[in-house]
Amino acid sequence: MGELNSLDADVVDLKLLIDANIVPAFTKTAKVIKSGEVKKAITIKGIKVTGGAKESIEAAGGKVEV
């Protein structure tokens, strides 16, 4: 989750994760797990998240859209 803070985007989707080399180019699905802290409001779109990750994202003012 800490890597999400370094992204220069308000909406994070699989394409952005691939473009930022956070996940490999051949990745079909991804899941955000709680490992670190989200420090800005972001929207996770079309990516699965764990319960802990969702709580952290929402606590920072963000949201999760499946």
C-alpha positions in Angstrom: 0.0 0.0 0.0 2.9 2.3 0.6 3.6 2.3 -3.2 0.2 3.8 -3.8 1.4 7.1 -2.1 4.0 7.5 -4.8 1.6 7.4 -7.7 0.7 10.7 -9.2 -3.0 9.8 -9.7 -6.3 10.1 -7.8 -7.7 6.9 -9.4 -5.7 3.7 -9.3 -6.6 0.9 -11.6 -4.8 -2.2 -13.0 -3.5 -0.3 -16.0 -1.9 2.4 -13.8 -0.2 -0.3 -11.6 1.2 -1.9 -14.8 2.3 1.4 -16.2 4.1 2.3 -12.9 5.8 -1.1 -12.9 4.2 -2.0 -9.6 2.9 -5.2 -11.1 4.2 -7.1 -14.1 2.8 -6.3 -17.6 1.1 -9.7 -18.0 -0.9 -9.3 -14.8 -4.7 -9.9 -15.2 -5.9 -9.3 -11.7 -4.4 -7.7 -8.6 -5.3 -7.3 -4.9 -4.2 -4.5 -2.6 -3.2 -5.7 0.8 -2.6 -3.7 3.9 1.2 -3.2 4.2 2.0 0.3 5.1 -0.2 3.4 5.3 -2.1 5.4 2.7 -1.4 9.1 3.2 -3.6 10.6 0.5 -7.2 10.1 -0.7 -7.2 7.7 -3.7 -9.9 5.8 -5.4 -9.2 2.1 -6.1 -11.1 1.1 -9.2 -11.6 -2.5 -10.5 -8.9 -4.0 -8.1 -9.7 -6.3 -5.2 -8.7 -5.1 -1.7 -8.4 -6.8 1.6 -10.6 -5.6 4.5 -7.6 -3.9 6.2 -6.6 -2.2 3.0 -10.1 -0.9 2.4 -10.2 0.5 6.0 -6.9 2.3 5.5 -7.9 3.7 2.1 -11.2 5.0 3.5 -9.5 6.4 6.6 -7.4 8.5 4.3 -10.5 9.9 2.6 -10.4 7.5 -0.4 -12.8 4.9 -1.7 -12.9 1.5 -3.3 -15.0 0.9 -6.4 -15.2 -2.8 -7.6 
